[in-house]
Amino acid sequence: MVGTLAAEREVILVDLAGVGGSTGTTPNTVEGMAHNAFAFLDAIQLHRYDLLGFSIGGFVAQEMALFRPWQVRRLVLAGTAPRGGRDIHLYKAGATHNAAFDDAATAANLLTLFFAKSASSQAKGVEFLKRLRLRTAERGTPAGLAVRDAQLTAISA
């Protein structure tokens, strides 16, 4: 998806503090993550932009649009929810909890966390996992347990 967007316009992918290639500590609040993104955008002097937020990045993008609406030209949200969104806090018990708190990012855990239980969604998830394995160059650094825990805390707030 990002490659398709980049064919038509400039795209800047950002790893926030502690995630991927970025150093530092991952904030355990969505607001803290938004402020990290602002620090990056301010440092590169980008004052007006479109935001695409996926998953927890969608939470961050929504906060950014609330904090600095004059800077956000367009907001695109994918695979995300608003604060307090329906079924967003399903980490109390069951398969979703077990997948979220398992220390291994297995294929089964990724399918449970990021794809609906329907046959069509799970099939799309399997296709995604196959595409993920195809990429051998320029892969991001896997997030560690501290990042996972900070993000789960932020999601649950």
C-alpha positions in Angstrom: 0.0 0.0 0.0 2.7 2.5 0.9 4.6 1.7 -2.3 1.5 2.6 -4.3 1.1 5.9 -2.5 4.8 6.7 -2.9 4.5 6.3 -6.7 2.3 9.4 -6.8 3.6 11.5 -3.9 6.4 12.0 -1.3 6.0 9.6 1.6 7.8 9.8 4.9 7.7 6.7 7.1 8.4 7.3 10.7 9.5 5.0 13.5 8.5 6.7 16.7 10.8 6.5 19.8 12.0 3.0 20.6 10.3 1.4 17.5 12.1 0.0 14.5 15.2 2.0 13.7 14.5 4.7 16.3 16.3 4.9 19.6 14.8 6.1 22.8 11.9 4.8 25.0 8.5 4.2 23.6 5.9 6.3 25.4 3.1 4.4 27.1 0.5 7.0 26.1 -0.9 7.9 22.7 -0.4 11.5 23.6 3.3 10.9 24.2 3.6 9.1 20.9 1.9 12.1 19.2 4.4 14.5 20.8 7.2 12.3 19.5 5.8 12.6 16.0 5.5 16.3 16.3 9.2 16.5 17.5 10.2 14.7 14.3 8.0 16.8 12.0 9.2 20.0 13.7 12.8 18.9 13.3 12.4 18.4 9.6 10.4 21.7 9.4 7.3 20.0 7.9 4.4 22.3 8.8 1.5 20.9 6.7 1.0 17.3 5.8 -1.4 14.4 5.2 -1.4 11.7 7.8 -2.0 8.0 7.3 -2.4 6.1 10.5 -2.6 2.3 10.7 -3.4 0.4 13.9 -1.9 2.2 16.9 -0.5 4.7 14.4 -4.2 5.6 13.7 -4.6 6.4 17.4 -1.5 8.6 17.2 -2.7 10.3 14.0 -6.1 11.1 15.6 -4.3 12.7 18.5 -2.1 14.7 16.2 -5.2 16.0 14.3 -6.8 17.1 17.6 -3.6 18.7 18.9 -2.6 20.6 15.7 -5.6 20.6 13.3 -4.1 23.5 11.3 -1.2 21.3 10.2 -3.2 18.2 9.1 -4.4 18.6 5.6 -5.9 15.1 5.3 -6.3 12.3 7.7 -6.5 8.7 6.6 -7.2 6.0 9.2 -6.8 2.3 8.5 -7.3 -0.7 10.8 -7.8 1.5 13.8 -10.4 2.9 16.1 -11.2 5.9 18.2 -10.4 6.1 21.9 -12.9 3.9 23.7 -13.9 2.3 20.4 -16.1 -0.9 20.4 -14.1 -4.0 21.3 -10.8 -2.1 21.4 -10.0 -3.3 24.9 -10.3 -7.1 24.5 -7.1 -7.9 26.4 -8.9 -9.1 29.6 -9.2 -12.8 28.8 -9.3 -15.2 26.0 -7.5 -15.6 22.6 -6.9 -11.9 22.1 -5.3 -11.5 25.5 -3.2 -14.5 25.1 -2.0 -13.4 21.6 -1.2 -9.8 22.9 0.7 -10.9 25.9 2.6 -13.9 24.3 6.3 -13.0 24.2 6.5 -14.5 20.7 5.1 -12.8 17.6 3.8 -16.0 15.9 1.8 -16.1 12.8 -1.2 -17.3 14.8 -0.9 -14.4 17.2 -0.6 -11.9 14.3 -3.8 -13.3 12.7 -5.6 -13.1 16.0 -4.6 -9.6 16.8 -4.8 -7.9 13.4 -7.5 -9.8 11.5 -11.2 -10.6 12.2 -12.2 -14.1 12.8 -14.1 -14.4 9.5 -12.8 -16.8 6.9 -12.3 -14.0 4.4 -10.3 -11.8 6.9 -8.2 -14.7 8.0 -7.4 -15.5 4.4 -6.3 -11.9 3.8 -4.2 -12.3 6.9 -2.4 -15.3 5.5 -1.8 -13.4 2.3 -0.3 -10.6 4.3 2.0 -13.0 6.2 3.2 -14.5 2.9 4.0 -11.0 1.5 5.8 -10.1 4.8 8.1 -13.1 4.4 8.9 -12.1 0.8 10.7 -9.0 1.9 14.3 -9.8 2.7 15.9 -6.4 2.3 15.2 -3.2 4.3 13.2 -4.9 6.9 12.4 -3.0 10.1 13.9 -4.0 13.4 11.4 -6.2 15.3 9.9 -4.4 18.3 10.9 -5.7 21.7 8.8 -6.6 24.7 9.2 -3.1 26.2 7.7 -1.6 23.0 4.9 -4.1 23.1 4.1 -3.4 26.8 4.2 0.4 26.3 1.8 0.1 23.3 -0.6 -2.2 25.1 -0.6 0.3 28.0 -1.4 3.2 25.6 -4.1 1.2 23.8 -5.7 0.3 27.1 -5.8 3.8 28.5 
